[in-house]
Amino acid sequence: MNNKITIKQALQKGRNQILFPSLLIGFGGMPILFYALRPINSPFTPLLSIFLPLLLALFYTSIIIPIWKIWAYSRVDNAHLLYRKAVEQSIISNDNTFASKLVIMTKSQKEKLKLLQEKISENYHFVNTDFIDNKSIPEETIIYYDKVWNTIQSIFGLIGIVVGIYLLYEKEINIILSIVIIGYSLYSSQKNYKESRNKDPQITLNKDGVKIKDDAIINWRYIKKAEAYVKGYGNNSKECLKINSNKGVYDIELEDYDTSISELNDLIYIYKGRSKRLKKA
């Protein structure tokens, strides 16, 4: 029978087996390969020194990630919480991304991982009997617009307006481009200024459920899924909160709020756990 481990232990082993070695191979291998290839005196040496270590790191992670997943998912009580935190800490990629498909597995590994993936779906909001409350988290958490971030964005918008006006007088610059810069900067500055002045609660979480702005609170028992995640890829990615409930689906962008996906997922887990513990009591 497999020995049970904590999520913290599984994450630590994930960092030691996946994250740290891949970084060492990818970035540490660049200078080593560069100096090793210098005697050849080839024009391709710089390119090989950059791309070959990265390919080796990708090859390594494609083999080790399935091994770690099978080991970890089979030993923790809440496989979904482990998966979520592993994604947040960049140990593995989100299962919906292209990067997650770049894995090398045997037929046996595929079958085992398929069964364990079902375990993740089953305990999406499962709070096990060993649930430990975090006393530092208050009875209620209210999330507002991030005043500092929106103020900075508003200032950048004003700078953009000034730059756009200046470019209007430059003969070599396309006038349409200048107008686009002014228009976008004006919209951005106005939007962020309003949000920086907005003192209304945007998201409220407690043991009873989740409240979005002025809507009525949604009780945890009616929430099928609540998770903060990253939507999209690269420069187009956005941090969002998705709530699937009996009232419909909420998909809220978190960029302008004073929170992060890691913090929000921890809050969801704690308040959901308190709700279930209260129900048992």
Buried (B, 14 or more C-beta within 10 A) or exposed (E): EEEEBBBEEBBEBBBEBBBEBBEEBBEEBBEEBBEEBEEEEEEEBEEBBBEBBBEBBBBBBBEBBBBBBBBBBBBBBBBBBBBBBBBBEEBBBBEEBEBEEEBEBEEEBEEBBEEBBEBBEEBBBBBEEEBEEEEEBEEEBBBBBBBEBBBEBBEBBBEBBEEBEEBEEEEEBEEEEBEEBBEBBBEBBEBBBEBBEBEEBBBBBBBBBBBBEEEEBBEBEEBEEBBBBBBEEEEEEEBBBBBBBEEEEBEBEBEBBBBEBBBBBBBBBBBBBBBBBEEEE
